[in-house]
């Protein structure tokens, strides 16, 4: 890191401020040993090559004031002259999954501690000649701009012999009050070409260019009445995949246009290029002959790809390859699991694939149209990931990114991270989601319990205290309840169902879910402080939470219906009743034991309760498992049937909602890892393992057989895997074997319908 003190932030000397692609290069000399090390950081992204070989790519998403540095080993230096070349990208605008920042690159190449080369004004730098820089349509408000690459302007600036005399020198980009740290996760590596299968092709007629590439494709005629002036081909990757666009063509003509469209599903045989204001098409312009078309900065998530090729000679072009080059996180083998229910393995396999598609630099909600790190989405993903890989380092990086997006004025965490919402001009009118802020606190506690690492609590302890004090500004001491937030750009959102999706602060005086999520956050914060020895703060807030819980139960319970109202206005219950509210009450254990089974029965049978989607499934499972044997059976039956139905429809990854692609006006995500409930269910419920103390120092084993007669598997811990196996004997008792790492203590317990028989505990 000290070597970067000799480097400067540089960029090309340009007046362009929006959607900037830069090319930077430097020639340097090397003598003797050829092994070296490269340190590099960019705002916003980079691909770096040495002597024409790619060394690495992918800036860790971070904040402009806290930049992260990637480290790469370099093995291809040669004695004498060498060249380092960097392709870099700066959006010049804010989006949900990226920040405007200050365009720039800083890098240092060292050999045995000796500086070989560092970024400064001696470097050459220009706007990248092949990429269009400037205003262009957005893919989505989350993913940023689409791309246009023109290979007619190709320059091989990674060649040592390249004549860069016509390039300008780089300029220093001063930065003040910022910090450089090593990236928390290792870089990802660009991988192989993904296999694709051509599934249809034909001719098209394009009646002129429209205002976006996607709209041009959307209005192309595939059964042309007029003479065709182009061709199309559709390719199937076979499953949801992530990576970078890549196309290889022969026999192209100069200026031929290749529009590359990607999507998760087909409509009338084609992926939809245009969905409302979203544009799922990028464009290449070919030079004569052979073309290798690549986009290094727009990561895609999709199953289907379509090429629309227009221009002279389109009929004669030969497509050698059309698809993506893999760009995914390397993960260890997932924890083992098997059981007598065959569907469990199938659901777990699809869930693991979904999780992997939604993990790159951090957890992300949807690789197709957003790639955003949300607290609620990531909370599910992290919980599930603990039972698949442990994954503590990856989880910590995401939680820290979210925590660094705290707005001290509102007391809320930014809706996504890293970003700087609300956007100027209100392109996205919500800067934070109250529920997601509160869930982040619970995520920090869960991270501490599963990982045993208390440093995240230590880092954010003061911030959590400030958050709770800000929550108190909306507390009504007369009722003992919290009012919805009325802060600018703060969104009171709970779930994508009627009356839980968009709530103005003046719509009701009190909302049960706002109070329940606040209750959970306060209890979680108190538990965090208990872990680090801040017992006075823990005592204070635990006492407050206990009183809040009593007020919630008393205020929202409706004796006339036997369930809980969602909203109170002027002292009266208003609006619809929601299943989400009922099982949250069960999950928080705020209901008298005598009413739990009755409320669970309403969740199952009462058709007047508004349904719930997949996002709160962990709360649903926790709540129903607190409500008796009938509720537990119903909960497992529901998640098994819903997700097996999805699998039977050909899903290779799990959907965002039960409506699949039909939701959100055709933009429903078919790959959304908050839906991977079975990964957590198999570990926490079927095997029955839950940490009771940080790092599993003490852990519960409470197996739930459900529709299984036997099960075995592993649960990762920081000390190694806990191994569980059990069989149900002829009397209905569970014979249990627990093999655990040294230093951990199991606590055996049982559900009433699954008593424990013989127990064998082995410390390894």
C-alpha positions in Angstrom: 0.0 0.0 0.0 2.9 2.4 0.7 3.9 2.1 -3.0 0.7 3.9 -3.9 2.1 7.0 -2.1 4.3 7.3 -5.2 1.3 7.1 -7.5 -1.3 9.7 -8.5 -5.0 9.5 -9.4 -5.1 10.1 -13.2 -7.6 10.3 -16.0 -7.8 11.6 -19.5 -8.1 15.3 -20.2 -11.7 15.5 -21.3 -14.7 17.7 -21.0 -17.0 14.8 -21.1 -18.7 14.2 -17.7 -21.2 11.5 -18.3 -20.6 7.8 -19.1 -16.9 8.0 -19.7 -14.7 5.2 -21.0 -11.0 5.8 -20.8 -7.9 4.1 -22.2 -4.6 4.6 -20.3 -1.1 3.2 -21.0 2.5 3.4 -20.0 5.7 1.9 -21.3 8.4 1.0 -18.7 11.6 -1.0 -18.4 12.3 -4.1 -16.3 15.5 -5.8 -15.6 16.2 -9.2 -13.9 13.5 -11.1 -12.1 10.2 -10.8 -13.9 7.7 -11.6 -11.1 5.9 -8.5 -9.8 2.8 -7.3 -8.0 0.2 -4.7 -9.1 -1.9 -2.5 -6.9 -4.8 -0.7 -8.5 -8.0 1.2 -7.7 -10.4 2.9 -10.0 -13.5 5.0 -9.8 -15.6 3.2 -11.1 -14.2 0.1 -12.8 -11.2 -1.2 -14.7 -9.6 -3.9 -16.8 -5.8 -4.0 -16.6 -3.4 -5.8 -19.0 0.3 -6.1 -19.2 2.0 -6.9 -22.5 -1.4 -7.7 -23.9 -2.4 -10.2 -21.3 -5.3 -9.4 -19.0 -4.1 -9.3 -15.3 -7.4 -8.6 -13.6 -10.6 -6.7 -13.7 -13.4 -5.5 -11.5 -13.2 -2.7 -8.9 -14.8 -3.7 -5.6 -17.9 -1.4 -5.3 -17.1 1.2 -2.8 -17.6 4.8 -1.7 -15.7 7.8 -3.2 -14.3 8.7 0.2 -13.2 5.1 1.0 -11.6 3.5 -2.1 -10.5 -0.1 -2.1 -7.3 -1.4 -3.7 -7.1 -4.7 -5.7 -3.9 -6.7 -5.7 -2.8 -8.9 -8.6 0.3 -11.1 -9.1 2.1 -10.4 -12.4 4.1 -13.2 -14.0 4.4 -12.1 -17.6 6.9 -9.3 -17.4 9.9 -9.5 -19.7 13.4 -8.0 -19.5 13.5 -4.7 -21.2 10.4 -2.8 -22.4 6.9 -3.6 -21.1 3.6 -1.9 -21.4 0.7 -1.6 -18.9 -2.7 -0.7 -20.4 -5.9 0.0 -18.5 -9.5 0.3 -19.8 -11.5 2.2 -17.3 -15.1 3.2 -16.9 -16.8 6.1 -14.9 -20.6 6.4 -15.0 -20.6 10.1 -14.3 -24.0 9.6 -12.6 -25.6 7.9 -9.6 -27.5 4.6 -9.9 -28.7 2.1 -7.4 -25.7 -0.1 -7.9 -23.0 2.4 -8.7 -22.0 5.9 -7.7 -21.0 9.0 -9.7 -17.7 9.4 -7.9 -14.7 11.2 -9.3 -13.3 9.5 -12.5 -9.8 8.2 -12.0 -7.3 5.4 -11.7 -4.4 4.9 -9.4 -1.9 2.0 -9.8 1.6 0.9 -8.8 3.6 -2.0 -10.1 6.4 -3.3 -7.9 9.0 -5.9 -8.0 10.5 -7.2 -4.8 9.4 -4.0 -3.1 11.0 -1.8 -5.8 8.6 0.5 -7.8 8.6 -0.2 -11.5 5.8 1.9 -12.6 3.1 4.2 -11.1 0.3 6.3 -12.5 1.3 9.9 -13.1 1.2 12.6 -15.7 3.7 10.7 -17.9 1.1 8.2 -18.8 -0.9 8.5 -22.0 -4.7 8.7 -21.6 -7.7 9.3 -23.9 -11.4 8.6 -24.1 -11.5 5.1 -25.3 -11.8 5.3 -29.1 -14.1 2.2 -29.5 -16.7 3.1 -26.8 -19.3 5.8 -27.1 -18.8 8.2 -24.1 -21.6 10.6 -23.3 -25.4 10.6 -22.9 -27.0 7.3 -23.9 -30.0 5.4 -22.7 -30.0 3.5 -19.4 -30.5 -0.2 -19.2 -32.3 0.4 -15.9 -32.1 2.9 -13.1 -30.1 0.4 -11.2 -27.7 -0.9 -13.8 -26.8 2.3 -15.4 -26.1 3.1 -19.1 -26.2 0.6 -21.9 -23.1 0.5 -24.2 -22.1 1.1 -27.8 -18.8 -0.3 -29.1 -17.5 0.5 -32.5 -14.7 -1.8 -33.7 -14.1 0.3 -36.8 -12.1 2.5 -34.3 -10.1 -0.3 -32.9 -6.6 0.5 -31.7 -4.3 -2.1 -30.1 -2.9 0.1 -27.4 -1.9 -2.9 -25.3 0.9 -3.6 -27.9 4.3 -2.2 -26.9 4.9 -1.1 -30.4 1.6 0.9 -30.5 2.3 4.5 -31.6 0.7 6.6 -28.9 2.2 9.9 -30.1 -1.3 11.1 -31.1 -2.6 10.4 -27.5 -2.6 13.1 -24.9 -0.9 12.9 -21.5 -3.0 12.0 -18.5 -4.0 14.6 -16.0 -3.8 14.3 -12.2 -7.2 14.1 -10.5 -6.8 15.5 -7.0 -8.7 13.9 -4.2 -9.1 15.2 -0.7 -10.3 13.5 2.5 -10.4 10.0 1.1 -9.0 6.7 2.4 -7.4 3.8 0.6 -7.9 0.3 2.0 -7.3 -3.2 0.6 -10.5 -4.7 -0.9 -12.3 -7.0 1.6 -12.8 -9.8 -0.9 -10.4 -11.3 -3.6 -11.0 -10.3 -7.2 -13.1 -12.4 -9.5 -11.5 -13.9 -12.6 -12.9 -13.8 -16.1 -13.7 -17.4 -17.1 -14.6 -19.5 -20.0 -17.2 -18.9 -22.7 -20.5 -20.3 -21.6 -22.2 -22.9 -23.8 -25.1 -21.7 -25.9 -27.6 -23.4 -28.1 -29.1 -21.6 -31.2 -32.9 -22.2 -31.0 -34.2 -20.0 -33.8 -33.2 -17.7 -36.6 -34.7 -15.8 -39.5 -34.9 -12.6 -41.4 -36.1 -9.2 -40.2 -37.0 -5.8 -41.5 -36.0 -2.7 -39.6 -37.9 0.5 -40.5 -35.3 3.0 -39.4 -33.5 3.6 -36.1 -35.6 4.4 -33.0 -34.5 6.5 -30.0 -32.9 3.5 -28.2 -31.2 0.4 -29.3 -33.8 -1.7 -27.4 -36.7 0.1 -29.1 -35.2 -0.5 -32.5 -35.1 -4.3 -31.7 -38.6 -4.2 -30.1 -40.1 -2.7 -33.3 -38.2 -5.0 -35.8 -40.5 -7.1 -38.0 -39.7 -10.8 -37.9 -42.1 -11.8 -40.7 -41.3 -8.9 -43.0 -43.8 -7.9 -45.6 -41.1 -5.7 -47.1 -37.7 -7.0 -48.3 -35.6 -8.1 -45.3 -32.6 -5.9 -44.4 -31.3 -8.0 -41.5 -31.2 -11.3 -39.7 -31.8 -12.5 -36.2 -30.7 -15.4 -34.1 -31.8 -16.5 -30.6 -29.6 -18.5 -28.3 -30.3 -20.4 -25.1 -27.7 -20.6 -22.4 -29.6 -23.5 -20.9 -29.9 -21.9 -17.5 -29.7 -18.5 -15.8 -26.0 -17.3 -16.1 -23.9 -14.3 -15.4 -21.1 -12.8 -17.3 -20.0 -10.4 -20.0 -21.3 -10.2 -23.5 -19.2 -11.9 -26.2 -19.8 -12.4 -29.9 -17.5 -13.7 -32.6 -18.4 -13.1 -36.3 -16.9 -13.9 -39.7 -17.6 -12.2 -43.0 -18.9 -8.9 -41.4 -19.0 -5.8 -43.5 -17.7 -2.4 -42.4 -20.4 -0.6 -40.4 -22.6 -3.6 -39.9 -24.7 -3.2 -36.7 -25.1 -6.0 -34.2 -27.7 -5.4 -31.5 -27.2 -7.7 -28.5 -30.4 -8.3 -26.4 -30.5 -10.4 -23.3 -33.4 -11.6 -21.1 -34.6 -14.3 -18.7 -37.5 -15.5 -20.7 -39.0 -15.5 -24.2 -42.1 -13.8 -25.5 -43.3 -15.1 -28.9 -39.9 -16.7 -29.3 -37.8 -13.6 -28.4 -36.3 -12.1 -25.3 -38.0 -8.7 -24.6 -35.6 -5.9 -25.4 -37.8 -3.1 -24.0 -39.9 -3.4 -20.8 -41.5 -0.1 -19.9 -38.5 2.2 -19.6 -35.9 -0.5 -19.4 -33.6 -1.2 -22.3 -32.0 -4.6 -22.5 -30.0 -4.1 -25.6 -26.4 -3.0 -26.3 -24.9 -2.3 -29.7 -21.8 -3.2 -31.6 -20.6 -1.8 -34.9 -18.3 -4.1 -36.9 -15.2 -3.6 -38.9 -14.6 -5.7 -42.1 -14.1 -9.4 -41.8 -13.5 -11.2 -38.4 -14.9 -9.5 -35.3 -14.6 -10.3 -31.6 -17.2 -8.2 -29.8 -16.9 -7.8 -26.0 -18.3 -5.6 -23.3 -16.1 -5.5 -20.3 -18.1 -3.3 -17.9 -21.8 -4.2 -18.3 -22.2 -7.5 -16.4 -25.3 -9.4 -17.6 -27.6 -11.9 -16.0 -29.9 -13.9 -18.3 -30.8 -17.2 -20.0 -31.5 -16.0 -23.5 -29.6 -13.9 -26.0 -30.7 -12.5 -29.3 -28.6 -10.9 -32.1 -30.3 -8.6 -34.6 -27.8 -7.9 -37.4 -28.5 -5.2 -39.9 -26.6 -3.6 -42.7 -25.1 -4.6 -46.0 -24.1 -8.2 -46.1 -26.0 -9.3 -43.1 -27.2 -12.4 -44.9 -23.6 -13.6 -45.3 -22.4 -13.1 -41.8 -21.3 -16.3 -39.9 -21.8 -16.4 -36.2 -19.1 -18.4 -34.6 -20.3 -17.7 -31.0 -22.9 -15.6 -29.3 -23.2 -15.6 -25.5 -21.3 -14.6 -22.5 -18.0 -15.2 -20.9 -18.4 -16.4 -17.3 -17.7 -14.0 -14.5 -18.7 -15.6 -11.2 -17.5 -16.0 -7.6 -15.4 -19.1 -6.8 -17.1 -20.8 -3.9 -16.1 -23.9 -1.9 -18.2 -27.0 -2.2 -21.5 -26.5 -0.4 -22.2 -28.3 2.9 -23.6 -31.8 2.2 -27.2 -32.6 2.8 -29.4 -35.6 2.0 -32.7 -36.9 3.2 -35.5 -39.3 2.4 -37.5 -36.6 0.7 -36.2 -36.5 -2.9 -37.5 -33.0 -3.5 -35.3 -31.5 -0.9 -32.1 -32.1 -2.9 -33.7 -30.8 -6.0 -34.9 -27.6 -4.3 -31.5 -27.1 -2.6 -29.6 -27.6 -5.8 -31.7 -24.9 -7.6 -31.3 -22.7 -4.5 -27.6 -23.0 -4.5 -27.4 -22.0 -8.2 -29.7 -19.0 -7.6 -27.4 -17.9 -4.7 -24.3 -18.2 -6.8 -25.9 -16.1 -9.6 -26.6 -13.4 -7.1 -23.1 -13.2 -5.6 -20.3 -11.2 -7.2 -18.7 -8.4 -5.3 -21.5 -8.4 -2.8 -24.9 -10.0 -2.5 -27.3 -8.8 -5.2 -31.0 -9.0 -5.6 -31.3 -9.7 -9.3 -28.5 -10.2 -11.8 -30.7 -9.4 -14.8 -32.1 -5.9 -14.1 -30.7 -4.6 -10.8 -27.6 -6.2 -9.2 -28.4 -4.1 -6.1 -27.3 -4.8 -2.5 -30.4 -4.4 -0.4 -30.5 -5.1 3.4 -33.7 -7.2 3.2 -32.6 -9.2 0.2 -29.2 -9.8 1.6 -30.5 -10.7 5.0 -32.2 -13.7 3.5 -29.2 -14.5 1.3 -26.7 -14.3 4.2 -28.8 -16.5 6.4 -29.1 -19.1 3.7 -25.4 -18.8 2.9 -24.4 -19.6 6.4 -25.9 -23.0 5.9 -24.3 -23.5 2.5 -20.7 -22.2 2.7 -20.4 -20.3 6.0 -19.4 -17.4 3.9 -18.6 -15.1 6.7 -16.1 -12.9 4.9 -18.4 -12.3 2.0 -21.3 -11.5 4.4 -19.2 -9.1 6.4 -18.2 -7.2 3.3 -21.9 -6.7 2.3 -22.9 -5.7 5.8 -20.1 -3.1 6.0 -21.0 -1.6 2.6 -24.6 -1.2 3.8 -23.6 0.2 7.2 -21.3 2.8 5.5 -24.4 4.1 3.7 -25.9 5.4 6.9 -27.7 8.8 6.8 -27.3 10.3 10.3 -30.0 12.9 9.6 -32.8 10.4 8.9 -31.4 7.5 11.0 -31.8 5.3 7.9 -29.4 3.1 5.9 -29.4 3.9 2.2 -31.8 1.7 0.1 -28.8 0.1 -1.7 -25.1 0.2 -1.3 -22.9 1.8 -2.3 -24.9 4.8 -3.4 -25.8 8.4 -2.5 -29.5 8.5 -2.6 -31.8 10.3 -3.0 -30.7 11.1 -6.6 -30.8 14.7 -7.6 -34.0 15.4 -9.5 -35.8 12.5 -7.9 -35.1 9.9 -10.6 -35.7 7.4 -7.8 -37.7 9.1 -5.2 -36.8 6.8 -2.3 -33.4 7.1 -0.6 -34.1 4.5 2.2 -36.5 1.9 3.2 -37.4 1.9 6.9 -37.8 -1.9 7.2 -34.5 -2.5 5.5 -32.7 -0.2 7.9 -34.1 -2.1 10.9 -33.3 -5.5 9.3 -29.7 -4.4 8.9 -29.3 -4.3 12.6 -30.7 -7.8 12.9 -28.3 -8.9 10.2 -25.3 -7.6 12.2 -26.4 -9.7 15.2 -26.9 -12.8 13.1 -23.5 -12.3 11.6 -22.0 -12.2 15.0 -23.8 -15.3 16.1 -22.9 -17.4 13.1 -19.3 -16.1 12.5 -18.2 -15.5 16.1 -16.6 -12.2 14.8 -17.5 -9.3 17.1 -15.6 -6.7 15.2 -18.6 -5.7 13.1 -20.6 -4.9 16.2 -17.6 -3.0 17.6 -17.3 -1.0 14.3 -21.0 0.0 14.2 -21.9 0.1 17.9 -22.0 3.9 18.1 -23.9 4.1 14.8 -26.5 1.6 16.1 -27.0 3.8 19.2 -27.5 6.8 17.0 -30.0 4.9 14.9 -32.1 3.9 17.8 -32.1 7.5 19.1 -33.3 8.6 15.7 -36.1 6.0 15.7 -37.2 7.5 19.0 -38.0 10.8 17.3 -41.1 9.0 15.9 -42.1 7.4 19.2 -45.4 8.3 20.8 -45.1 7.9 24.6 -48.9 8.1 25.0 -49.5 4.9 23.0 -46.1 3.3 23.4 -45.9 2.9 19.6 -43.8 4.3 16.7 -45.2 6.3 13.9 -44.2 5.8 10.2 -41.3 7.9 9.0 -42.1 11.2 7.3 -38.5 12.0 6.3 -37.9 13.1 2.7 -37.1 10.2 0.3 -37.7 7.6 3.0 -40.0 4.8 1.9 -42.3 2.9 4.3 -42.3 -0.4 2.5 -42.8 -3.9 3.8 -43.7 -6.2 0.9 -45.0 -6.3 -2.7 -48.7 -6.8 -1.7 -51.6 -4.3 -1.5 -51.3 -1.8 1.4 -47.8 -2.9 2.3 -45.9 -1.6 -0.6 -46.3 2.2 -0.5 -47.3 3.9 2.7 -47.3 7.6 3.3 -46.7 8.6 6.9 -50.1 10.3 7.2 -52.0 7.3 5.9 -52.3 5.8 9.3 -51.2 6.7 12.8 -49.5 3.4 13.5 -48.5 0.4 11.5 -48.0 -3.0 13.1 -45.1 -4.0 10.8 -43.2 -0.8 11.3 -43.4 -1.4 15.1 -42.6 -5.1 14.8 -39.5 -4.5 12.7 -38.4 -1.7 15.0 -39.0 -4.0 18.0 -36.8 -6.7 16.4 -34.1 -4.1 15.6 -34.0 -2.8 19.1 -33.8 -6.3 20.6 -31.0 -7.1 18.1 -29.0 -4.0 19.0 -29.3 -4.8 22.7 -28.0 -8.3 22.0 -25.1 -6.9 20.0 -24.1 -4.6 22.9 -24.4 -7.5 25.3 -21.8 -9.4 23.2 -19.3 -6.6 23.5 -19.9 -5.9 27.1 -22.0 -2.7 26.9 -24.4 -4.1 29.4 -25.9 -0.7 30.5 -27.0 0.0 26.9 -28.2 -3.6 26.5 -30.3 -3.4 29.8 -31.8 0.0 28.8 -33.0 -1.1 25.3 -34.0 -4.6 26.3 -36.4 -3.1 28.9 -37.7 -0.7 26.3 -38.3 -3.5 23.8 -40.2 -5.5 26.3 -42.7 -2.7 26.9 -42.9 -2.0 23.2 -43.8 -5.7 22.5 -46.6 -5.5 25.1 -48.0 -2.4 23.5 -47.9 -3.9 20.0 -49.8 -6.9 21.1 -52.4 -5.0 23.1 -52.9 -2.2 20.5 -53.3 -4.2 17.3 -55.2 -7.3 18.5 -58.8 -7.4 17.3 -60.9 -9.7 19.5 -63.7 -9.6 17.0 -61.6 -11.5 14.4 -58.9 -13.1 16.5 -56.2 -11.6 14.4 -54.0 -8.5 14.3 -54.8 -5.3 12.4 -52.2 -3.8 10.1 -53.0 -0.1 10.7 -54.6 2.2 13.3 -56.0 5.6 12.4 -57.8 7.8 14.9 -57.9 4.9 17.4 -59.6 2.6 14.9 -58.4 -0.4 12.9 -58.4 0.4 9.2 -57.4 -1.3 5.9 -56.8 -4.9 5.0 -55.5 -7.6 7.2 -52.2 -9.2 6.2 -50.8 -12.7 6.7 -47.3 -11.0 7.0 -48.5 -9.2 10.2 -49.8 -12.4 11.8 -46.7 -14.6 11.3 -44.5 -11.7 12.3 -46.3 -11.6 15.6 -45.7 -15.3 16.0 -42.0 -15.0 14.9 -41.4 -12.3 17.5 -43.2 -14.5 20.2 -45.4 -11.7 21.3 -48.6 -13.7 21.3 -50.0 -15.5 24.4 -49.4 -19.2 23.9 -53.1 -20.0 24.1 -53.8 -18.0 20.9 -50.8 -19.2 18.8 -52.4 -22.2 17.1 -55.6 -20.3 16.3 -53.7 -17.5 14.7 -51.6 -20.0 12.7 -54.8 -21.6 11.5 -56.0 -18.2 10.2 -52.7 -17.8 8.3 -53.5 -21.1 6.6 -57.2 -20.9 6.2 -58.4 -17.3 6.3 -58.8 -16.2 2.7 -59.5 -12.6 3.8 -55.9 -12.2 4.9 -53.8 -10.6 2.1 -51.3 -13.2 0.8 -47.6 -12.9 1.3 -44.7 -13.2 -1.1 -41.3 -14.9 -0.8 -39.4 -12.1 0.8 -40.6 -12.6 4.4 -40.4 -16.4 4.2 -37.8 -16.7 7.0 -40.2 -14.9 9.3 -43.1 -17.1 8.1 -41.1 -20.3 8.9 -40.0 -19.0 12.3 -43.5 -17.9 13.2 -45.2 -21.1 12.1 -42.6 -23.2 13.9 -43.5 -21.4 17.1 -47.2 -22.3 16.7 -47.4 -26.1 17.0 -47.3 -29.3 15.0 -50.1 -28.4 12.6 -48.5 -25.0 11.8 -45.1 -26.6 11.2 -46.6 -29.2 8.8 -48.5 -26.5 6.9 -45.4 -24.3 6.6 -43.2 -27.1 5.1 -46.0 -28.2 2.8 -46.4 -24.7 1.5 -42.7 -24.0 0.7 -42.3 -27.4 -0.8 -45.3 -27.2 -3.1 -44.6 -23.6 -4.2 -41.0 -24.1 -5.1 -41.4 -27.6 -6.6 -44.1 -26.1 -8.8 -41.6 -23.5 -9.9 -39.0 -26.3 -10.6 -41.6 -28.3 -12.6 -42.1 -25.3 -14.8 -38.5 -25.4 -15.8 -37.0 -22.9 -13.4 -33.2 -23.1 -13.2 -33.2 -20.4 -10.5 -35.9 -19.3 -8.1 -38.1 -16.3 -8.9 -38.7 -13.1 -7.1 -42.4 -13.7 -6.6 -44.8 -16.5 -7.4 -45.9 -14.6 -10.6 -42.5 -15.1 -12.1 -41.9 -13.0 -15.2 -45.4 -11.7 -15.3 -44.9 -9.6 -12.2 -43.9 -5.9 -12.4 -45.3 -5.4 -15.9 -43.2 -8.2 -17.4 -40.1 -7.3 -15.4 -40.5 -10.0 -12.7 -37.1 -11.5 -11.8 -36.6 -15.2 -12.5 -33.4 -15.2 -10.4 -33.8 -13.8 -6.9 -31.9 -15.3 -4.0 -34.2 -14.1 -1.3 -36.3 -17.1 -2.4 -33.8 -19.8 -1.6 -35.5 -20.7 1.7 -34.7 -24.4 1.4 -31.0 -23.9 1.9 -31.7 -22.5 5.3 -34.6 -24.8 6.0 -32.5 -27.9 5.5 -29.8 -26.8 7.8 -31.8 -25.0 10.5 -34.9 -27.1 10.6 -34.3 -30.6 9.1 -30.9 -30.9 10.6 -31.9 -28.6 13.4 -28.8 -26.6 14.0 -28.8 -23.0 15.3 -26.1 -21.0 17.1 -26.9 -20.1 20.7 -23.7 -18.3 21.4 -21.3 -16.4 18.9 -19.5 -18.7 16.6 -21.6 -21.8 17.6 -19.7 -22.0 20.9 -23.0 -23.3 22.1 -25.5 -24.5 19.5 -28.9 -26.1 19.5 -29.7 -29.3 17.7 -33.5 -29.6 17.3 -34.2 -31.7 14.2 -37.6 -31.4 12.5 -38.4 -34.5 10.4 -41.5 -33.2 8.6 -41.8 -35.4 5.5 -38.5 -37.1 6.1 -37.7 -40.5 7.8 -34.0 -39.8 7.8 -31.6 -36.9 7.1 -27.9 -36.2 7.3 -25.7 -33.3 6.4 -23.3 -30.6 7.5 -23.6 -27.1 8.9 -20.5 -24.9 8.5 -19.1 -23.1 11.5 -15.9 -21.0 12.0 -14.4 -24.1 13.7 -15.3 -26.5 11.0 -18.5 -28.4 10.0 -21.0 -29.8 12.4 -22.1 -33.2 11.1 -25.7 -34.3 11.8 -27.4 -37.6 11.0 -30.7 -38.9 12.3 -33.1 -41.7 11.6 -36.7 -42.1 12.9 -37.2 -45.5 14.6 -40.4 -47.5 14.5 -41.8 -45.7 17.5 -41.5 -42.3 15.9 -38.4 -41.3 18.0 -35.4 -39.8 16.4 -32.0 -41.5 16.9 -29.5 -38.7 16.6 -25.7 -38.5 16.0 -23.9 -35.2 16.4 -20.2 -34.8 15.4 -18.9 -31.4 16.2 -15.5 -29.5 16.3 -13.7 -29.3 19.6 -14.7 -26.3 21.8 -18.3 -26.3 20.7 -21.1 -27.5 23.0 -24.4 -29.0 21.6 -27.7 -28.5 23.3 -30.2 -31.2 22.3 -33.9 -30.4 22.2 -37.0 -31.7 20.4 -40.4 -30.8 18.9 -43.3 -32.5 20.5 -44.1 -34.5 17.4 -40.4 -35.6 17.1 -39.1 -36.8 20.4 -35.4 -37.7 20.6 -34.4 -41.3 21.2 -30.8 -42.5 21.3 -28.2 -39.7 21.1 -24.6 -40.0 20.2 -22.3 -37.0 20.5 -18.8 -37.1 19.2 -16.2 -34.3 19.5 -13.7 -34.3 16.6 
